Amino acid sequence: MDAAPSKAEPSKADLRAAALAAREALGDKKREAAANKVAKRGLPFEVAAGAVVSGYAPIRSEIDPAPLMLKLALAGARLALPVINARGKSLTFRAWSPGDRLVLGSLGIPEPSPAAAELLPDIMLVPLAAFDRAGHRIGYGAGYYDHTFAHLRKSHQVTGIGLAFSVQETPAIPALSHDVPLDFVLTEKDTFDFRSK
Protein backbone atom coordinates (compact mmCIF):
# COMPACT_ATOMS: atom_id res chain seq x y z
CA MET A 1 0.00 0.00 0.00
CA ASP A 2 1.41 3.39 -0.98
CA ALA A 3 1.80 6.05 1.68
CA ALA A 4 -0.29 9.14 1.26
CA PRO A 5 1.68 11.95 -0.35
CA SER A 6 3.02 14.39 2.24
CA LYS A 7 1.63 17.87 2.11
CA ALA A 8 4.24 20.38 0.98
CA GLU A 9 5.43 22.88 3.56
CA PRO A 10 3.99 26.35 2.92
CA SER A 11 6.31 28.66 1.01
CA LYS A 12 7.47 32.04 2.28
CA ALA A 13 5.04 33.61 -0.20
CA ASP A 14 2.14 31.60 1.28
CA LEU A 15 3.15 32.46 4.84
CA ARG A 16 3.56 36.14 3.91
CA ALA A 17 0.13 36.25 2.28
CA ALA A 18 -1.59 34.60 5.26
CA ALA A 19 0.11 36.84 7.83
CA LEU A 20 -0.58 40.00 5.85
CA ALA A 21 -4.25 39.02 5.45
CA ALA A 22 -4.50 38.54 9.23
CA ARG A 23 -2.78 41.91 9.78
CA GLU A 24 -5.07 43.64 7.29
CA ALA A 25 -8.13 42.21 9.04
CA LEU A 26 -7.30 44.14 12.23
CA GLY A 27 -9.17 47.42 12.46
CA ASP A 28 -7.48 50.79 12.93
CA LYS A 29 -8.45 50.90 16.61
CA LYS A 30 -6.87 47.49 17.30
CA ARG A 31 -3.71 48.52 15.43
CA GLU A 32 -3.45 51.78 17.38
CA ALA A 33 -4.09 50.03 20.71
CA ALA A 34 -1.42 47.42 19.91
CA ALA A 35 1.18 50.10 19.10
CA ASN A 36 0.43 51.82 22.41
CA LYS A 37 0.69 48.53 24.35
CA VAL A 38 4.12 47.85 22.82
CA ALA A 39 5.24 51.38 23.73
CA LYS A 40 3.91 51.12 27.28
CA ARG A 41 5.86 47.90 27.85
CA GLY A 42 8.96 49.36 26.15
CA LEU A 43 12.13 47.51 25.28
CA PRO A 44 13.17 44.50 27.37
CA PHE A 45 16.54 46.04 28.19
CA GLU A 46 18.01 49.39 29.23
CA VAL A 47 18.82 51.76 26.36
CA ALA A 48 21.92 53.86 26.90
CA ALA A 49 21.50 57.63 26.67
CA GLY A 50 22.55 58.74 23.20
CA ALA A 51 22.00 55.30 21.63
CA VAL A 52 20.70 55.50 18.06
CA VAL A 53 17.36 53.77 17.55
CA SER A 54 16.15 53.43 13.99
CA GLY A 55 12.47 52.92 13.37
CA TYR A 56 10.49 53.07 10.16
CA ALA A 57 7.64 55.00 8.59
CA PRO A 58 4.77 52.47 8.65
CA ILE A 59 3.22 51.53 5.33
CA ARG A 60 0.13 49.48 4.58
CA SER A 61 -1.10 48.10 7.91
CA GLU A 62 2.27 47.81 9.70
CA ILE A 63 2.33 48.37 13.44
CA ASP A 64 3.29 52.00 14.09
CA PRO A 65 6.65 52.31 15.89
CA ALA A 66 6.13 56.03 16.66
CA PRO A 67 4.74 55.62 20.22
CA LEU A 68 7.70 53.40 21.19
CA MET A 69 10.18 55.70 19.43
CA LEU A 70 8.80 58.74 21.26
CA LYS A 71 9.15 56.95 24.60
CA LEU A 72 12.76 56.01 23.77
CA ALA A 73 13.54 59.58 22.68
CA LEU A 74 12.23 60.90 26.01
CA ALA A 75 14.64 58.49 27.72
CA GLY A 76 17.58 59.96 25.77
CA ALA A 77 17.80 57.89 22.59
CA ARG A 78 18.56 59.53 19.26
CA LEU A 79 16.12 58.55 16.50
CA ALA A 80 16.72 57.65 12.88
CA LEU A 81 14.72 56.35 9.93
CA PRO A 82 15.95 54.19 7.05
CA VAL A 83 16.66 55.37 3.53
CA ILE A 84 16.30 52.77 0.80
CA ASN A 85 19.17 52.46 -1.64
CA ALA A 86 19.42 50.15 -4.66
CA ARG A 87 18.10 46.60 -4.30
CA GLY A 88 20.78 44.33 -2.84
CA LYS A 89 22.35 47.26 -0.97
CA SER A 90 22.28 48.07 2.72
CA LEU A 91 19.87 50.69 4.03
CA THR A 92 21.32 53.93 5.31
CA PHE A 93 19.87 55.76 8.30
CA ARG A 94 19.26 59.47 8.76
CA ALA A 95 18.46 61.42 11.90
CA TRP A 96 14.79 62.03 12.55
CA SER A 97 12.88 63.85 15.28
CA PRO A 98 9.11 63.90 15.78
CA GLY A 99 7.69 66.68 13.67
CA ASP A 100 10.45 66.53 11.04
CA ARG A 101 9.07 66.64 7.53
CA LEU A 102 9.66 63.46 5.54
CA VAL A 103 10.16 63.12 1.79
CA LEU A 104 9.00 60.25 -0.41
CA GLY A 105 11.86 57.88 -1.20
CA SER A 106 12.46 55.86 -4.34
CA LEU A 107 9.80 53.25 -3.42
CA GLY A 108 7.27 55.85 -2.25
CA ILE A 109 8.11 55.25 1.42
CA PRO A 110 8.54 58.36 3.60
CA GLU A 111 12.13 58.95 4.70
CA PRO A 112 14.21 61.80 6.15
CA SER A 113 15.53 64.60 4.00
CA PRO A 114 18.89 63.97 2.31
CA ALA A 115 20.13 66.92 4.40
CA ALA A 116 19.56 64.98 7.66
CA ALA A 117 22.69 63.59 9.30
CA GLU A 118 23.56 59.97 8.59
CA LEU A 119 23.62 57.84 11.75
CA LEU A 120 24.68 54.29 12.58
CA PRO A 121 21.91 52.50 14.53
CA ASP A 122 22.58 50.60 17.74
CA ILE A 123 19.00 49.28 17.77
CA MET A 124 16.89 48.66 14.67
CA LEU A 125 13.11 48.45 14.98
CA VAL A 126 12.07 46.35 12.00
CA PRO A 127 8.70 45.91 10.29
CA LEU A 128 7.74 42.44 9.12
CA ALA A 129 5.05 40.38 7.45
CA ALA A 130 5.46 37.25 9.61
CA PHE A 131 7.70 35.85 12.35
CA ASP A 132 8.24 32.57 14.18
CA ARG A 133 9.51 31.64 17.63
CA ALA A 134 13.03 31.02 16.33
CA GLY A 135 13.46 34.72 15.47
CA HIS A 136 13.03 34.31 11.72
CA ARG A 137 11.06 36.96 9.89
CA ILE A 138 9.49 37.35 6.51
CA GLY A 139 9.55 40.83 5.04
CA TYR A 140 8.28 41.82 1.63
CA GLY A 141 10.91 39.86 -0.28
CA ALA A 142 13.52 42.47 -1.22
CA GLY A 143 15.98 41.54 1.55
CA TYR A 144 16.81 45.11 2.61
CA TYR A 145 16.97 44.33 6.33
CA ASP A 146 18.90 41.07 5.87
CA HIS A 147 21.51 42.94 3.78
CA THR A 148 21.64 45.74 6.33
CA PHE A 149 22.11 43.50 9.37
CA ALA A 150 24.79 41.46 7.58
CA HIS A 151 26.61 44.64 6.50
CA LEU A 152 26.41 46.55 9.80
CA ARG A 153 27.27 43.60 12.02
CA LYS A 154 30.64 43.21 10.33
CA SER A 155 31.84 46.23 12.30
CA HIS A 156 29.10 47.29 14.74
CA GLN A 157 26.86 45.64 17.33
CA VAL A 158 23.24 46.12 16.24
CA THR A 159 20.21 44.73 18.09
CA GLY A 160 17.38 43.77 15.74
CA ILE A 161 13.85 44.06 17.12
CA GLY A 162 10.86 43.10 15.04
CA LEU A 163 7.58 44.90 15.74
CA ALA A 164 4.42 43.00 14.91
CA PHE A 165 0.87 42.17 15.84
CA SER A 166 0.40 38.79 17.54
CA VAL A 167 -1.65 37.58 14.54
CA GLN A 168 1.53 37.71 12.44
CA GLU A 169 3.14 34.83 14.33
CA THR A 170 3.48 31.68 12.23
CA PRO A 171 4.60 28.22 13.43
CA ALA A 172 7.80 27.99 11.35
CA ILE A 173 9.48 30.03 8.65
CA PRO A 174 11.83 28.29 6.23
CA ALA A 175 15.13 30.12 6.74
CA LEU A 176 17.80 30.42 4.08
CA SER A 177 21.51 30.93 4.72
CA HIS A 178 21.30 34.69 4.02
CA ASP A 179 18.31 35.22 6.34
CA VAL A 180 19.35 37.05 9.52
CA PRO A 181 17.33 36.18 12.64
CA LEU A 182 16.08 38.92 14.94
CA ASP A 183 17.17 39.36 18.55
CA PHE A 184 13.63 40.14 19.75
CA VAL A 185 10.07 40.47 18.50
CA LEU A 186 7.62 42.69 20.36
CA THR A 187 3.87 42.27 19.93
CA GLU A 188 0.96 43.73 21.87
CA LYS A 189 0.82 40.47 23.88
CA ASP A 190 4.42 39.21 24.21
CA THR A 191 8.11 39.97 24.20
CA PHE A 192 10.08 37.22 22.44
CA ASP A 193 13.81 37.01 23.21
CA PHE A 194 15.73 34.93 20.66
CA ARG A 195 19.28 35.76 21.75
CA SER A 196 19.90 32.43 23.48
CA LYS A 197 18.41 30.26 20.72
Buried (B, 14 or more C-beta within 10 A) or exposed (E): EEEEEEEEEBEBEEBBBBBBEBBEEBEEEEBBEBBBBBBEBBBEEEBEEEBBBBBBBBEEBBBBBBBBBBBBBEBEBBBBBBBBBEEEEBBBBBBBEEEEEBEEBEEEBBBBEEEBEEBEBBBBBBBBBBBBBEBBBBBBEEBBBBBBBBBBEEEEEBBBBBBBBEBBBBEEBEBEEEBBBBBBBBBBEEBBBBEEE
